[in-house]
Amino acid sequence: MHHDDEPVFKRSKWGTNRYYYNSRNPIGLALIVITLLFGAIMMIAMANRAGPFKPAPDPKPWSPPAYDYSWPSPSSSPPGH
């Protein structure tokens, strides 16, 4: 069965202005398969929290810089002391 004269999209018969993939056209059938595969892969990725659904890494706990100076600093003392 060769249906190259079939349109890729057909108007819905439900009274709306929506279109759907026509499975009688090879391109329409390929679009149906690609859409289903993409949807299944995204659902699996969401369930496994992989790919774009991977959570952000935990931030490192804040640690202040080491206390390495004394007060008053030696350079601020008057000369000759």
C-alpha positions as CSV (number, residue, x, y, z in Angstrom):
1,M,0.0,0.0,0.0
2,H,1.5,3.3,-1.1
3,H,-0.2,6.4,0.1
4,D,2.1,9.2,-1.0
5,D,-0.8,11.3,-2.1
6,E,-2.2,11.4,1.5
7,P,-1.5,14.7,3.4
8,V,0.9,14.6,6.4
9,F,-1.6,16.4,8.6
10,K,-5.4,15.9,8.6
11,R,-8.1,18.1,10.1
12,S,-9.8,16.6,13.2
13,K,-13.4,15.5,12.6
14,W,-14.4,16.5,16.1
15,G,-15.5,20.0,15.1
16,T,-12.3,21.7,16.2
17,N,-9.7,23.4,14.2
18,R,-7.0,20.9,15.3
19,Y,-4.9,18.8,13.1
20,Y,-3.4,15.3,13.7
21,Y,-0.6,13.2,12.1
22,N,-1.9,11.1,9.3
23,S,-0.6,7.6,9.7
24,R,-1.4,6.7,6.1
25,N,1.4,9.1,5.0
26,P,5.0,7.8,5.5
27,I,6.1,11.1,7.0
28,G,3.1,11.3,9.2
29,L,3.8,7.8,10.5
30,A,7.4,8.6,11.1
31,L,6.3,11.7,13.1
32,I,4.0,9.5,15.2
33,V,6.9,7.1,16.0
34,I,9.3,9.9,16.7
35,T,6.8,11.6,19.0
36,L,6.1,8.4,20.9
37,L,9.9,7.6,21.3
38,F,10.7,11.1,22.5
39,G,7.8,11.0,25.0
40,A,8.9,7.6,26.3
41,I,12.6,8.7,26.6
42,M,11.6,11.9,28.5
43,M,9.4,9.9,30.9
44,I,12.2,7.4,31.6
45,A,14.6,10.4,32.2
46,M,12.2,12.0,34.6
47,A,11.7,8.8,36.5
48,N,15.5,8.3,36.8
49,R,16.2,12.0,37.4
50,A,18.7,11.9,34.5
51,G,19.7,14.3,31.8
52,P,17.9,17.7,32.1
53,F,16.1,16.4,35.1
54,K,19.2,15.7,37.1
55,P,19.1,17.7,40.4
56,A,21.6,20.4,41.0
57,P,24.6,19.3,43.1
58,D,24.5,20.2,46.8
59,P,26.3,23.5,47.5
60,K,29.4,23.2,49.7
61,P,28.9,24.3,53.3
62,W,30.1,27.9,53.9
63,S,33.5,28.1,55.6
64,P,34.9,31.5,56.5
65,P,38.5,32.2,55.6
66,A,41.1,31.3,58.2
67,Y,41.8,33.9,60.9
68,D,45.4,34.8,60.0
69,Y,46.0,38.4,61.2
70,S,46.4,40.1,64.6
71,W,45.1,43.4,65.8
72,P,46.5,46.0,65.6
73,S,48.5,45.0,62.5
74,P,52.3,45.4,62.9
75,S,52.4,47.9,60.0
76,S,50.1,50.3,61.9
77,S,52.2,50.7,65.0
78,P,54.1,54.0,65.2
79,P,57.8,53.9,64.2
80,G,60.3,53.4,66.9
81,H,58.2,51.2,69.1
